Amino acid sequence: MHSLLLALTALLNNAFGAPVTALLYKLGIHPLHPRAPISNEFTLELVVGAVMVLFFIAVRATLNVEKPGSLQHLAEMVYDFVDEQAQSVMAEHGYEKHIPFVTTILLFVLLCNVLGLLPGIPTPTASTVVPLGIAAVTFIYFNYQGVRAQGPIGYFKHFLGPVIWISPLMLPIEIISNLTRIMSLTVRLYANMFASDLLTLVFFSMIPVGIPVIFLALHFGVALIQAYVFMLLTMIYLAEATADESH
């Protein structure tokens, strides 16, 4: 599996390495390996994205109301779970339109988390860049939805606090609090998956037979929990950003 990953990453670098490096330089980013800017973790992200696209295409192609197939059952289970969670967190904030984004976040984080269970495959979310990228996309999304729902002025009022005379104090505090959500999402996901990976690796090196299976199961449990927590925090941030405080 590891050799296949290396081959796929090398193929991507041969095909897209030069333009990716040129783009990074234009953005003021200096890649550590200019001739191979695409990392194994990014390759795994692309694989996860491709798997998700193929899954949704397959579900749509086999959609049947009378005789739903196994893929449709699985998709409906995921949708019902996300819908139930979103309704409990964002019931008063038009949660339906956010279901596709939140579901994508849940599945993407979960698949990235469980890739580490495959032999020779690193866990993408145990590398800081991957959680940071997902957190940045989430941060942009919930702030955009806040501005879209409240308008620029209305959304800005969220940062002023409930009492006008303490607004000068609340404004910097609320802005910093909002910005630190990127760090919170990133560190929580990265730290837990890195620790789970490290723990599994240590026990595999000490006792290669039997006992490590327990830690693989533990890794799977951590992967599920962290994907759920990331999704739940995304819902909470969306609810706060789109809440109409005038009512």
N, C-alpha and C positions, 0 to 999 in steps of 0.2 A: 504493500500500500504506500509506503514511504517513497519508494522508487517511482511509482506512478505519479505521486504528487510532484516530485522533483521534475519529472519529465514534462508534466503539464505546465508547471511554472516556467520551465525553460522555453517551452513552445510559445507561451504568452509573451515572454521577454523578447524572444526572437522576432515575433510579429509586431509587438506594440511597444517594446522597450524604448526605442529612440524617440517616438512622439511623446510618450509619457514623460520621459526625462526632460524633453524640451518644454513641455507644459509646466512641469514642476519648477524649472529654472525661471520661466516667465512669471510664475507666482511667487518667486523669491524663496523657493524651497530647494535645498540642496540634498538630493538623495544620497544615502550612505553608499549605495552601489549604483553609480550612474548607468552602467551597462546592463544592470538587471534591477530596475526599480520596482518591479512587481514581486512582492513577497509571497511566500507560501500561504500566509494567512489571507492575503487578498485573493489568491487563487481559490482558496476554500470558500471565501465569501461568494465568489462568482459561481462556484459549484452549488452552493446552497440556494442562491438566487435562481439558478437555472432549474434546480429540482422543484422549487416552489412554483415557478412558472409552468413547468410541465405538469405538475400536480393539478393546478387550477384549470389548465387546458383540458386535461383528461376528465376532470369532474364535469366541466361544462359540456364536453363532447358526449359523455355517457349519462347526462342528466335525464332522469326518468321518474315521473311522479308516481306511476303505478308500481314499477318494480325497480326501486333504487338499488344500485350496486354497492359494493363494499367501499369504494372511494367516496361515493356520495354520502354514505352513512358516516364515514369518518369526517368529511367536510361539515356535515350537519352537526355532528357532535362538537366540533371545534367552534362552529358559529354559535350554537346554543350556549356553550360555556362562556364565550366572550360576551355574548349579548346579556347573559344573566349578570356577569360581573359589572359590565358597563351600566346596566340599568340601576344597579345598587349604588354605584358611585356617581354617575352623571345623569340620573333620572330627570332632573329639571333643566338640563342643559343641551337638549337635542342630541343625545348620544348616538342616534342611529347613523348619522353621516360620518362618524368617526370610527365605526366598526371596522371598515376595511383597513385603515391605517393601524389600528390597535391589534387586529388579528395578524397582520403582516409582521409587526414588531414581535409578537408572541412567538410565531412560528420561526422567524429568522433567528431570534436569540436562542430558542430551544434547539434548533438544528445545529447551530454553531456550537452550542454547549455540548451536545452529545457526540459530536464528531471525534472528540478525544477518546471515546470508547473503542474506536477502530484501531487496530494495531499499526503503529508507526505514524499515526496521524496526530498532529498537535491540536489542542483545543484552541480555535481562533480567538475566543473571548478571554483566553488566558494571556493574550498579548494586548498591551494597553491601547494600541491604535484602534483595534476593532471595537471595543466598548466605547471608546471616545467618539468614533464615527457614528455609531448608533445613537449615542447620547446627543451628539450635535444635531443630527437629523430630527430627533424627538424635540429638542429645545426649539429649533426653528419652527417646527410644525405647531406646537402648542402656543407659541407666541404669535405666530401668524394667525391662528384661529382666534386668539384673543382679540387681536386688532380687527379682524374681519367681523367678529360678533359685536364688539363694542364701539368700533371706530377708533382712530388713533387717539383722540382726546379722551374718550371714555375708558380706553385701556390704560392710558397714562394715569388716570385717576386711581386705578388699583394700587399704584405705588405711593399714593399720598396719605393713605391711612383713613380711618373713619372720622377723625376730627381735624378740621382745617388748621388749627393753630399749632399742631404738632407735625404738620406736613414737612417742614424743612428737616426735621429729625428723621421722619419715617422714609422720606424719599431715598436717601443713600442706603439705608438699611434694607429696604425692599428691593432695590436694584441689585445690591450685592447678594441678597437671598435668592433672587431669581437667577443670577449668573452662576451661583454655586450649585445649582441643580445639575448642570453639566458634570461637575466634579462628583457630585453625589451619585448620579447614575453610573458614571464611569468606574469610580473606585469600588462601589458595591459589587458590580458585576465582575470586574477584573480580579479583585482580591479574593472573592469566593471561588472563582473558577481556577485561579492560579494555585490557591491553597489545596483545592481538591486534586488538581493535576499532580502537584508536588507530593501529596500524601500517597496517592496511588503509585507514583513512580518509586518512592522510598520503599514501600512494602513489596513491590514487584522485584526490586533489587535485593531485598533481604530474604524474602520467601517467595520464590517464583511460582510455586504451585499451591493451589487451594485457597489460602487466606486472601490473596489479592482479589479474588472474585467478590468478596464482601465489599472491598473498597471500590470496585467497579460499580456495584449496586449503589454504594454511597454516592459515587460521582454522578450516577444517573439521577438520584434523588436531588442532589444539589443543582443539577442542570434544570430539572423541572421547577424547583422552587425559585431559582434565580430568574428564569424566564417569566414565571408568574409575577414575581415582585416587580420586575421591570415593566411589565404590562400594567400592573396595578398603579404604580407610580405615574406612568404616562397618563392613565385615566384621571388620577387625582390632579395632576398639573393641568390637564385639559379642563376639568371641571372648575378649577380656580380661575383659569384664564378667561373662560367664557361666561362666568357667573355675572349676572346683572345685579350689582349691589344697590341699584336704585329701588329694587323691589324688596 
